[in-house]
Amino acid sequence: MLRGIDADAMAELARATGLRVIASGGVASVRDIENLKARDGDGIDGVIIGQALYTGAVKLREAMDAGKANHSVP
């Protein structure tokens, strides 16, 4: 509910289970998507964005661009 995603916890879940994880719930900004993208090597396979799109907190084009980025976010 727009509170942000704990990308570290999502990456830990993926590493611990060996499964590809699709994060869902909590995306508050494009920064959340960038943080998840930076961890795709840990098993983050995607993200579901809902309310952030509906409210305009995240623009679809920005989200898509962040998901395609090839750089790491510190």
C-alpha positions in Angstrom: 0.0 0.0 0.0 2.6 2.5 -1.2 4.9 1.9 1.7 7.9 0.7 -0.4 9.3 -2.8 -1.0 12.0 -4.4 1.0 14.2 -5.5 -1.9 16.8 -7.1 0.5 14.1 -9.3 2.0 12.8 -10.3 -1.5 16.3 -11.1 -2.6 16.9 -13.2 0.5 13.7 -15.1 -0.1 14.8 -15.9 -3.6 18.3 -17.0 -2.5 17.0 -19.1 0.4 14.5 -20.9 -1.7 16.3 -21.0 -5.0 13.1 -19.8 -6.6 12.5 -16.9 -9.0 10.5 -14.3 -7.0 8.0 -11.8 -8.3 7.7 -9.0 -5.8 4.2 -7.6 -5.1 2.6 -5.1 -2.9 4.1 -1.9 -1.6 5.7 -0.2 -4.6 5.7 3.5 -3.7 8.1 4.9 -6.3 10.3 4.1 -9.3 13.1 3.8 -6.8 11.5 0.6 -5.5 11.6 -0.9 -9.0 15.2 0.2 -9.5 16.2 -1.4 -6.2 14.5 -4.7 -7.2 16.1 -4.5 -10.7 19.5 -4.2 -9.0 18.9 -7.5 -7.3 17.7 -9.5 -10.4 20.9 -11.6 -10.1 19.6 -12.7 -6.7 16.5 -14.2 -8.2 14.1 -11.2 -8.5 12.2 -12.0 -11.6 9.6 -9.1 -11.7 7.4 -6.9 -9.7 3.6 -6.3 -9.6 2.6 -2.7 -9.4 -0.9 -1.7 -8.6 -2.0 1.2 -6.6 1.1 3.2 -7.4 0.1 3.2 -11.0 -3.5 4.1 -10.2 -2.6 7.0 -8.0 0.1 8.3 -10.4 2.9 7.8 -7.9 4.6 5.7 -10.6 4.2 6.4 -14.3 4.0 3.3 -16.5 6.8 4.5 -18.9 9.1 5.2 -15.9 8.3 1.8 -14.4 9.1 0.1 -17.7 12.3 2.0 -18.2 13.4 1.1 -14.7 12.7 -2.5 -15.3 14.8 -2.5 -18.4 17.8 -0.6 -17.0 21.1 -2.4 -16.9 22.7 -0.6 -14.1 22.9 -1.3 -10.4 21.4 1.0 -7.7 23.5 1.3 -4.5 
